[in-house]
Amino acid sequence: MIIELIFIILLIAVASIIMNFILDIGSTILKIAAHFIAGWILLSIINILPGIHIPINIITVAISGFGGVVGTVLLAILYLIF
């Protein structure tokens, strides 16, 4: 009886550690996804401007998403220069 009780306590402890780890990773993945969506929206808005057509691919979305407005403006300036 005591061995089963100790086993259940250890099982609950290990399960809680694993769930905590999974939730931390899930939170990070959701934050990265939110940055990519924000970058895609910013690039879509800036492509409405006449004379600027920045291709929307994974690299430009990442730069725009993680760089924010500054990253998007930097992409627009680089597009106009080159």
C-alpha positions as CSV (number, residue, x, y, z in Angstrom):
1,M,0.0,0.0,0.0
2,I,2.8,2.4,0.9
3,I,4.8,1.6,-2.2
4,E,1.8,2.3,-4.4
5,L,1.2,5.6,-2.6
6,I,4.9,6.6,-3.1
7,F,4.6,5.6,-6.8
8,I,1.5,7.7,-7.3
9,I,3.2,10.7,-5.6
10,L,6.3,10.4,-7.8
11,L,4.1,9.9,-10.9
12,I,2.2,13.1,-10.1
13,A,5.5,15.0,-9.5
14,V,7.0,13.9,-12.8
15,A,3.8,14.6,-14.7
16,S,3.7,18.2,-13.2
17,I,7.3,18.8,-14.3
18,I,6.6,17.6,-17.8
19,M,3.4,19.7,-18.1
20,N,5.3,22.8,-16.9
21,F,7.9,22.2,-19.6
22,I,5.3,21.7,-22.3
23,L,3.4,24.9,-21.3
24,D,6.7,26.9,-21.4
25,I,7.5,25.6,-24.9
26,G,3.9,26.2,-26.0
27,S,4.1,29.8,-24.8
28,T,7.2,30.4,-26.7
29,I,5.8,28.9,-29.9
30,L,2.7,31.1,-29.6
31,K,4.8,34.2,-29.1
32,I,6.8,33.4,-32.3
33,A,3.6,32.7,-34.2
34,A,2.2,36.1,-33.1
35,H,5.4,37.9,-34.3
36,F,5.2,36.2,-37.7
37,I,1.5,37.1,-38.0
38,A,2.3,40.7,-37.1
39,G,5.1,40.8,-39.6
40,W,2.8,39.5,-42.3
41,I,0.2,42.2,-41.5
42,L,2.9,45.0,-41.5
43,L,4.2,43.8,-44.9
44,S,0.7,43.6,-46.3
45,I,0.1,47.2,-45.2
46,I,3.4,48.5,-46.6
47,N,2.8,46.8,-49.9
48,I,-0.4,48.9,-50.4
49,L,1.9,52.0,-50.8
50,P,2.6,52.8,-54.4
51,G,6.1,52.1,-55.6
52,I,6.9,49.6,-52.8
53,H,6.5,45.9,-53.3
54,I,8.4,43.9,-50.8
55,P,8.1,40.2,-51.5
56,I,6.4,38.3,-48.6
57,N,8.4,35.3,-47.7
58,I,9.6,33.7,-44.5
59,I,12.7,35.9,-44.2
60,T,11.0,39.2,-44.7
61,V,8.1,38.2,-42.4
62,A,10.6,37.3,-39.7
63,I,12.5,40.6,-40.1
64,S,9.2,42.5,-40.1
65,G,7.7,40.5,-37.2
66,F,10.7,40.6,-34.9
67,G,11.8,44.1,-35.9
68,G,8.4,45.6,-35.7
69,V,7.8,48.9,-37.5
70,V,11.5,49.6,-37.5
71,G,12.2,46.3,-39.3
72,T,9.5,47.0,-41.8
73,V,10.8,50.5,-42.5
74,L,14.3,49.1,-42.9
75,L,13.0,46.6,-45.4
76,A,11.2,49.3,-47.3
77,I,14.4,51.5,-47.4
78,L,16.5,48.6,-48.5
79,Y,14.0,47.8,-51.2
80,L,14.0,51.4,-52.5
81,I,17.8,51.5,-52.5
82,F,18.4,48.2,-54.3
